[in-house]
Structure formats: C-alpha cells, structure tokens
Amino acid sequence: MPGDIAKPQRHRALSPNNLNENQMVVTLRDEHENLRRAGIQAGLKFQEIAYNRRSNTVIAYFRSGQTGRLYYRKSGSARYREVADLGGRVTAGRAVVAAEAPVLFANLLAYHDDSEGADWWGVARLNTQTGRLSAAFRQEDLKLRRPYSQGWVRELLDSWPDGRGVVCVMSFSRPPTAAEKRRWKSRGGGGELMSVGEHWICDLDLERKRYKRLTQLKAMFY
C-alpha cells in the first residue's frame, strides 16, 4: 500500500449508549435549540420529509405520541412554518405532494377529549405558494355505496400529479353475510357478529367527491 495513503481512523459513534449524563444534556439542549431556531416546536420527533418541486417547498412531518404535525418552508429559507395551528386534539398524518401543482394533502384525525378514540376529520389541502389551508374532502362528502354503512380515509399514499385527487387506503364497514356469521360462530367468536371491516386502496377524486376502489387489502390489518 502506498505510504501516502493514511489509514482510516475509527470514530466512536455518538449515541445514547456511550454518552455520559453531561454530554446527553448538552446534546438534547442543542437539539431543542436547533428546532427552535428552525421554527419547530420542541419535543417533536422527525418522521419523514417530502418536496414539492412546483413551489420549491420542503415539507417535514413530526410526531409526539399521538400528535402529528406538518411543517413547511421554501427551499431558500431556513425557517419552517407549521401547516396551520390545528389546535385541540386534531392531528395530521403524513403528507403527500402533487408533482405538477403547488399543493400538499394531509389526512386529519380529531381525538376525543375524554378518551384515546378518534374520529376522521377529513383530508386537508395546503397551497404551498400561498400557505392557505382548506378542507379538500370531509366526512359529509363521502357518498357510500351499498353494502357499506360507514367509511373513512385511513391513510394517504400518493397525490395525483395535477392535485385533483389522491390515492389512499379507505376503510369500510358493512353488515356480515350469513356465511361470515356462521364462520364467526365456528371459530368461537363471542356474541353476535354485527359488522365486517374492509380495507381498500382507492382513487379519491377530490373535485367530484367520488372514490374508486382499486384493490382490496385482504391480508392487511389496520
């Protein structure tokens, strides 16, 4: 080996397992300060990032327990802005961005004040040029077809390129068939089977307020 090539040096990784108490305090303090300077609420944990090329906007998704928060910034800025102050117990899911329009979409849930349960609020739209947040699809917009009695958007997967719709996972509830009731009893199910849940990947047209089932997720549990 040529003598002018230095031997690589091993560096000790900075992780919670090899930091002493003082180093840990300094590291956490620096992390909180960096978040504060970037305009992000302390205590949130980074989850993922997205980019809207049409408006040159960076979108960052954070969580803290059940609470999800979305922040965005222009590529030339160092400071993030929260995607509206959702307030209360309303929390955002991960965002999806349109390839050919300056918009992002997020699924919103409203948690109950007195329990851990939540109701689906709807799909929100953010114009990444103006910062305007609006409702793109609400519960009352969902026109269910038989045999379904309930339905909601569970997760956003992608945006249509033009921002007119999204690809998502939708959950539906329907009455059980006679065969499903018999199968429930034969497997030792307690009580009477009142409803059956189905999960589908769907196209959701946000302008026409229509959904189209694409494929069922039979082996998936949500």
Secondary structure, 3 states (H helix, E strand, C coil): CCCCCCCCCCCCCCCCCCCCHHHHHHHHHHHHHHHHHCCCCCCCEEEEEEEECCCCEEEEEEEECCEEEEEEEECCCCCCEECCCCCCCEEEEEEEECCCCCEEEEEEEEECCCCCCEEEEEEEEEECCCCCEEEEEEHHHCCCCCCCCEEEEEEEEEECCCCCEEEEEEEEEECCCHHHHHHHHHCCCCCCCCCEEEEEEEEEECCCCEEEEEEECCCCCC
